[in-house]
Amino acid sequence: MFALAGVLVVIVSVVWGYLASHGSMLALWQPFEVIIICGAALGAFMLANPFVVQKKVFTMLPQIFSGSRHNKAFYLQLLGVMYCLFQKSRQEGFLSIEDDIESPFDSELFNRFPDVIRDHELVEFLTDNYRIFILTGLPAYEMEAIMDNEIEQIEEELVAPSHALTRVAEGLPGFGIVAAVLGIVITMGSIGGPLEEIGAHVAAALVGTFLGIFFGYGFVGPAGTHLENLGTNELKAYLCVKASLNSIVSGYAPPVAVETGRKLLPPDMRPSFAELSIELQQYR
């Protein structure tokens, strides 16, 4: 909602200021300039980034307007699934959760938490590292080192879409200049013609420069920053899992372990202690 409001504020402010200065909206209608700028930017984006990053960008873009899928409801389910997993292993033994860990996406336990099960990477991070502890019995500090190395790599993957979009934003003013130069080339070919025609070509060229800067700093750059925030929220989920696993490995009770993880969640989306207690009561 706030992202959509921001887009509207950008558009209304620029258009209103332009019209108030007696500008003509018809002069800004240059569809071929838009094709040059946006097409070149898209091609450069595809050339610069591997397919996995491109796919991640287009997957995350709708969340700018719909909101992050890593919200309070998601985090409550994440804490709930860890509690159930830890509690079951403590009460019934590690063998009782073997099927849950080996096939989490077919597990009845995990499928009780639909928001979490859709995040395949996070589920695999949880089950893989819990499996390592069950099989090896490594102490907490060694488990923490293993998870830290994995999280470092995950963090690089999570910020890659933001960096890719930010580089596009930095390049858009340059593509605007490309469109402007091409417009000047067309203008020079019209020398000797009517002044109105020459003026229209010059205006079209200048609009190209304007659009490159406008798209880059008004939309694509802020969208890149928003993707960075989404990546940060997603990373917090991994840090929450790491803290909870480290606590359970250290011998703490499941409620204490998930409380340790809760404290690492983003403050604006972090469930309160009371909310978590109410959530966990239904699993006891």
Residue, then its C-alpha position, 0 to 999 in steps of 0.5 A: m500500500f505504501a509502495l503504491a502511494g509512493v509511486l503515485v506521489v512521484i507521478v503526481s508531483v512531476v506531472w502536476g509541477y510540469l502542467a503548472s509550468h504550462g507544459s503540454m502532456l502531448a509533448l511527453w508522449q514519446p513511445f519510441e523513446v520509451i522502447i529504446i530506454c526500457g528495451a536497452a535496460l532490459g537487455a543489459f539486465m539480462l546480459a549482466n545477470p544469470f537466469v537465477v537472479q533474473k527469476k528471483v527479481f521478477t519473483m520478488l517484484p510483486q511483493i513491493f506492492s503486496g507486502s513481504r511474505h515474511n510477515k508476522a503470520f509467517y514468523l509465527q508459523l516458523l516458530g511453531v514448526m520449530y517448536c513442534l519439531f523440537q518437542k516431538s524429538r524430545q518427547e519421542g526421540f530422534l527416530s520419530i522425526e526421521d521421516d519429517i526431516e528426510s521428506p519435509f514437503d510430504s510431512e504432516l508436521f510441516n504441512r500444518f504450516p503452509d506459509v513455511i512449507r512454501d519457502h523451500e530453501l528455508v525448510e531445507f536449511l532447518t532440516d539439513n542442519y538439524r539432521i547434521f546435529i542428529l547424526t553427528g552430535l556436534p557441540a553448539y559452537e561447531m554447529e554455529a560455525i557450520m550455519d554461519n558459513e551457510i548463512e553467509q552464502i545465503e546472504e549473498e544470494l538474497v542481496a543479488p536481486s537488489h544489486a541487479l536492479t540498482r545497477v539497472a537504475e544507475g544505467l537508465p540515465g545513460f540509456g536516456i542519453v542514448a535515446a536523446v542522441l538518437g533524437i538529435v541525429i533525427t533532428m540533424g536530418s531535418i535541418g532545413g525543414p519547418l521550424e515546428e518539425i525541428g522543435a518537435h524532434v528536439a523536444a523528443a530528444l530531451v524527453g528521452t533524457f528526462l525519461g531515463i533519469f525519471f525511471g532510474y531515480g523515480f522507480v527502479g532505484p527505489a524498487g531496488t532498495h525495497l528488494e534489499n529490505l525484502g531480502t533483509n527480512e528473509l535473512k532474519a528468518y534464517l538467523c531465527v532458525k540458526a538461533s533456535l537450532n543452536s539453543i536446542v543443540s545447547g540443551y535448552a527446552p523447545p519453548v526457550a529455543v524458539e524464544t531465542g529465535r523470536k528475539l532476532l526477528p525484525p521489530d516491526m514484524r516480531p510476534s510478542f512473547a504473549e502472541l508466541s505463547i498463545e500460538l504454541q499452546q495449540y501445539r502442546 
